[in-house]
């Protein structure tokens, strides 16, 4: 867990079109991350 105010480490994920997007490439823009920890898993 990151402390409040600390920058998130850079990472890269595919977008809805399968294109790679890095956190670094979005610097200076608002970013909302949303994930489902139990998506596609039993339980």
C-alpha positions as CSV (number, residue, x, y, z in Angstrom):
1,X,0.0,0.0,0.0
2,X,1.3,3.5,-0.9
3,X,1.2,6.2,1.7
4,X,-1.1,9.2,0.9
5,X,0.6,11.6,-1.4
6,X,3.2,9.2,-2.7
7,X,3.4,8.8,-6.5
8,X,2.4,5.5,-7.9
9,X,5.1,3.4,-9.6
10,X,5.1,3.3,-13.4
11,X,3.3,0.4,-15.0
12,X,1.9,-0.6,-18.3
13,X,-1.5,-2.2,-19.1
14,X,-3.5,-2.9,-22.3
15,X,-6.4,-0.5,-23.1
16,X,-9.8,-1.5,-24.4
17,X,-8.2,-1.9,-27.9
18,X,-5.3,-4.0,-26.7
19,X,-2.8,-1.1,-27.1
20,X,-0.2,-0.7,-24.3
21,X,-0.7,2.4,-22.1
22,X,1.8,3.3,-19.4
23,X,1.1,5.5,-16.3
24,X,4.1,7.6,-17.3
25,X,2.5,8.4,-20.7
26,X,-0.5,9.9,-18.8
27,X,1.5,12.2,-16.5
28,X,-0.2,15.5,-16.1
29,X,-3.6,14.1,-16.8
30,X,-6.3,12.8,-14.5
31,X,-6.2,9.0,-14.2
32,X,-8.8,6.7,-12.7
33,X,-7.9,3.1,-12.1
34,X,-10.7,0.6,-11.6
35,X,-10.2,-3.1,-11.2
36,X,-12.2,-6.1,-10.0
37,X,-10.0,-8.3,-7.8
38,X,-12.3,-11.3,-8.1
39,X,-13.2,-11.0,-11.8
40,X,-12.8,-14.3,-13.6
41,X,-11.9,-16.1,-10.4
42,X,-14.0,-18.5,-8.3
43,X,-15.6,-17.0,-5.2
